Amino acid sequence: MILLEVCANSIMSAMAAQEGGAQRVELCENLNEGGVTPSPGQISIARKKLHIELYVLIRPRGSDFLYTDIEFETMLADIQYCIDCGCDGIVTGVLNADGTIDKKRSTQLVQLAKKAGLGATFHRAFDMCVDQMQALDDIIDMGYDRILTSGGRSTAIEGSRIIADLVKKANGRISIMAGSGVSELNVADLILFTGVKEIHGTLLTRVKSQMHYNNDHIVMGSDIGDEYAYEITGVDRVKNVLAKANEKPA
């Protein structure tokens, strides 16, 4: 059975993931920046609404994974909040300026979670490392349960050869979860090419606003777009990806 984790950008997306049959949710906000830590309200309400595993992204901002002391202090506080809310795990990671894993800080994060019984995923900061094979061993030594990766490429399909090498090198010591660009069209090939047992995707659909009045003379964000539409995870897309992922080869 292939496990599907849905990267949920809201409580609505998290609930859609659950309805579609996903086994785990990674809750975050602001996917345009690759995801950041969701609000306390999102975390606490999601915990009340979900009976599947709830992991929370611990990332204080977008851009790189090199953090100031204040940002790191915030990450520790966010993990403690997740512990207090009864979350199942965290998704996090810290790098040094030279592209290596910041083992001291990344270990502090995972140990705080583990002492409270939470699981821990090292996120796609791994894809920004200078040496992924060395990073794999470092992350295993620190005690993380899995690595989310696209193989250092923009999409998991592009990085499938590297992901396959990581699965082979890991040899069961840690789970390698493939993510980025996963869809109904490529999930079966991705699993076949890489040998992963866990996959990760947003599986978004676009929803039109229920507003009757539209102001067509304003843009609220920094990017020009439709102010009267938003994206959430699609229940049918979750079901379809799971079906394709677990389909027996002909």
C-alpha positions as CSV (number, residue, x, y, z in Angstrom):
1,M,0.0,0.0,0.0
2,I,1.4,3.4,-1.1
3,L,0.9,6.1,1.5
4,L,-0.3,9.5,0.3
5,E,0.5,12.6,2.3
6,V,-1.3,15.7,1.1
7,C,0.3,19.1,1.5
8,A,-2.7,21.1,2.7
9,N,-2.8,24.8,2.4
10,S,-5.8,25.2,4.7
11,I,-8.2,23.3,6.9
12,M,-10.5,22.9,4.0
13,S,-7.7,21.3,2.0
14,A,-6.9,19.1,5.0
15,M,-10.5,17.9,5.3
16,A,-10.6,17.2,1.6
17,A,-7.5,15.1,1.8
18,Q,-9.0,13.1,4.6
19,E,-12.3,12.6,2.7
20,G,-10.3,11.5,-0.4
21,G,-8.5,8.8,1.6
22,A,-5.1,10.3,2.3
23,Q,-3.3,8.8,5.3
24,R,-1.5,12.0,6.4
25,V,-1.7,15.8,6.0
26,E,1.1,18.2,6.1
27,L,-0.5,21.5,7.1
28,C,1.0,24.7,5.9
29,E,0.2,28.1,4.5
30,N,1.5,30.2,1.5
31,L,2.3,27.6,-1.1
32,N,3.5,30.4,-3.4
33,E,6.6,30.6,-1.2
34,G,7.0,26.8,-0.9
35,G,4.9,26.8,2.4
36,V,5.4,28.3,5.8
37,T,4.1,27.5,9.3
38,P,0.3,27.8,9.5
39,S,-1.4,30.0,12.2
40,P,-2.2,28.6,15.6
41,G,-5.9,28.7,14.7
42,Q,-5.4,26.6,11.6
43,I,-3.4,24.0,13.6
44,S,-5.8,23.7,16.5
45,I,-8.9,23.5,14.4
46,A,-7.3,21.0,12.0
47,R,-6.4,18.8,15.0
48,K,-10.1,18.8,16.0
49,K,-11.4,18.0,12.5
50,L,-8.9,15.3,11.4
51,H,-8.7,11.7,12.5
52,I,-5.8,11.0,10.1
53,E,-2.2,12.0,10.9
54,L,-1.5,15.7,11.2
55,Y,2.0,16.9,10.6
56,V,2.7,20.7,10.6
57,L,5.3,22.5,8.6
58,I,7.8,24.3,10.8
59,R,9.2,27.0,8.5
60,P,9.1,30.6,9.7
61,R,9.4,32.2,6.2
62,G,10.0,31.5,2.5
63,S,13.3,31.7,0.6
64,D,16.3,29.8,2.0
65,F,16.7,27.5,5.0
66,L,19.4,29.5,6.8
67,Y,17.8,31.0,9.9
68,T,18.6,33.7,12.4
69,D,18.5,33.1,16.1
70,I,15.1,34.7,16.4
71,E,13.7,32.6,13.5
72,F,15.1,29.5,15.2
73,E,13.6,30.4,18.5
74,T,10.3,30.9,16.7
75,M,10.6,27.4,15.2
76,L,11.1,25.9,18.7
77,A,8.1,27.7,20.0
78,D,6.0,26.5,17.0
79,I,7.0,22.9,17.7
80,Q,6.0,23.3,21.3
81,Y,2.6,24.6,20.2
82,C,2.2,21.5,17.9
83,I,3.0,19.3,20.9
84,D,0.5,21.0,23.1
85,C,-2.2,20.7,20.4
86,G,-1.7,17.0,20.0
87,C,-0.3,17.0,16.5
88,D,1.3,13.7,15.2
89,G,4.5,15.2,13.8
90,I,6.5,18.1,12.3
91,V,8.1,18.8,9.0
92,T,11.2,20.9,9.2
93,G,15.0,21.3,8.6
94,V,17.8,23.8,8.8
95,L,20.9,24.3,6.5
96,N,24.3,26.0,6.9
97,A,25.4,28.7,4.6
98,D,27.6,26.2,2.7
99,G,24.7,24.0,1.8
100,T,25.3,21.3,4.4
101,I,22.8,20.2,7.0
102,D,22.9,22.3,10.2
103,K,23.1,19.3,12.4
104,K,23.1,21.1,15.7
105,R,19.9,23.0,15.0
106,S,18.1,20.3,13.1
107,T,18.9,17.9,15.9
108,Q,17.4,20.3,18.5
109,L,14.2,20.4,16.4
110,V,13.8,16.7,16.0
111,Q,14.7,15.9,19.6
112,L,12.1,18.4,20.9
113,A,9.4,16.7,18.8
114,K,10.6,13.1,19.5
115,K,10.7,13.6,23.3
116,A,7.0,14.4,23.1
117,G,6.2,11.4,20.9
118,L,5.9,13.3,17.6
119,G,7.2,12.0,14.3
120,A,9.6,14.2,12.2
121,T,10.1,14.7,8.5
122,F,13.1,16.5,7.0
123,H,11.6,18.7,4.3
124,R,12.8,19.9,0.9
125,A,15.6,21.9,2.4
126,F,17.2,18.5,1.6
127,D,16.9,19.4,-2.1
128,M,19.0,22.5,-1.6
129,C,21.9,20.6,0.0
130,V,25.3,20.6,-1.7
131,D,25.7,16.8,-1.2
132,Q,22.4,14.9,-0.9
133,M,24.1,11.5,-0.2
134,Q,26.0,12.9,2.7
135,A,22.9,14.8,3.9
136,L,20.9,11.5,3.8
137,D,23.3,9.9,6.3
138,D,23.3,13.1,8.5
139,I,19.5,13.1,8.6
140,I,19.4,9.4,9.5
141,D,21.9,10.0,12.3
142,M,19.8,12.8,13.7
143,G,16.7,10.6,14.1
144,Y,14.3,11.8,11.4
145,D,11.7,9.4,10.2
146,R,11.6,10.4,6.5
147,I,12.9,12.8,3.9
148,L,10.6,14.7,1.6
149,T,12.5,15.2,-1.7
150,S,12.2,15.9,-5.4
151,G,15.7,14.6,-6.0
152,G,17.1,18.1,-6.0
153,R,15.0,19.0,-9.1
154,S,11.9,21.2,-9.6
155,T,9.7,18.1,-9.8
156,A,10.0,14.5,-8.5
157,I,9.7,13.1,-12.0
158,E,12.7,15.2,-13.1
159,G,14.6,14.0,-10.1
160,S,13.4,10.4,-10.2
161,R,16.8,8.9,-10.9
162,I,18.3,10.6,-7.9
163,I,15.3,9.6,-5.7
164,A,15.8,6.0,-6.8
165,D,19.5,6.2,-5.7
166,L,18.4,7.7,-2.4
167,V,15.9,4.8,-1.8
168,K,18.7,2.3,-2.5
169,K,21.2,4.1,-0.3
170,A,18.7,4.5,2.5
171,N,18.1,0.7,2.4
172,G,15.2,0.9,4.8
173,R,17.0,3.1,7.4
174,I,14.6,6.0,6.7
175,S,11.6,6.5,4.4
176,I,12.2,8.5,1.2
177,M,9.0,10.3,0.3
178,A,8.7,11.7,-3.3
179,G,7.1,15.1,-3.7
180,S,6.7,18.1,-6.1
181,G,4.6,17.9,-9.2
182,V,2.9,14.6,-8.3
183,S,-0.3,14.0,-10.2
184,E,-2.7,11.4,-11.5
185,L,-0.7,11.4,-14.7
186,N,2.7,10.6,-13.3
187,V,2.3,8.9,-9.9
188,A,2.4,5.4,-11.2
189,D,5.5,6.0,-13.2
190,L,7.2,7.8,-10.3
191,I,6.6,4.9,-8.0
192,L,7.8,2.4,-10.6
193,F,11.0,4.4,-11.4
194,T,11.9,5.2,-7.8
195,G,10.6,2.4,-5.5
196,V,9.2,4.9,-3.0
197,K,6.5,3.8,-0.6
198,E,5.3,7.3,0.3
199,I,4.2,10.2,-2.0
200,H,3.4,13.8,-1.3
201,G,1.3,16.3,-3.3
202,T,-1.0,19.3,-3.1
203,L,-3.5,18.0,-5.6
204,L,-5.2,21.4,-5.9
205,T,-8.4,22.4,-7.7
206,R,-9.5,26.0,-8.4
207,V,-12.7,27.1,-6.7
208,K,-14.7,30.2,-7.6
209,S,-15.7,32.7,-4.9
210,Q,-19.3,32.9,-3.8
211,M,-19.2,36.7,-3.8
212,H,-22.0,38.3,-5.8
213,Y,-20.2,41.7,-6.0
214,N,-16.8,41.8,-7.7
215,N,-14.5,44.9,-7.7
216,D,-12.6,44.5,-10.9
217,H,-10.4,47.6,-10.3
218,I,-8.1,46.2,-7.5
219,V,-5.4,43.7,-7.0
220,M,-5.0,42.7,-3.3
221,G,-1.7,40.8,-3.5
222,S,1.7,41.4,-5.1
223,D,0.9,39.2,-8.1
224,I,-1.8,39.9,-10.6
225,G,-4.4,37.2,-10.4
226,D,-8.1,36.4,-9.9
227,E,-9.2,37.9,-6.6
228,Y,-12.4,35.9,-6.7
229,A,-11.0,32.4,-6.9
230,Y,-8.8,30.2,-4.6
231,E,-7.2,26.8,-4.6
232,I,-7.9,23.9,-2.3
233,T,-7.1,20.2,-2.4
234,G,-9.6,18.3,-4.6
235,V,-11.3,15.2,-3.0
236,D,-11.5,13.5,-6.4
237,R,-7.9,14.2,-7.2
238,V,-6.8,12.6,-3.9
239,K,-8.9,9.5,-4.7
240,N,-7.5,9.3,-8.3
241,V,-3.9,9.6,-7.2
242,L,-4.4,6.9,-4.6
243,A,-6.0,4.6,-7.1
244,K,-3.2,5.1,-9.6
245,A,-0.5,4.8,-7.0
246,N,-1.9,1.4,-5.8
247,E,-2.9,0.1,-9.2
248,K,-1.4,-3.3,-10.0
249,P,0.9,-3.3,-13.1
250,A,-0.6,-5.1,-16.1
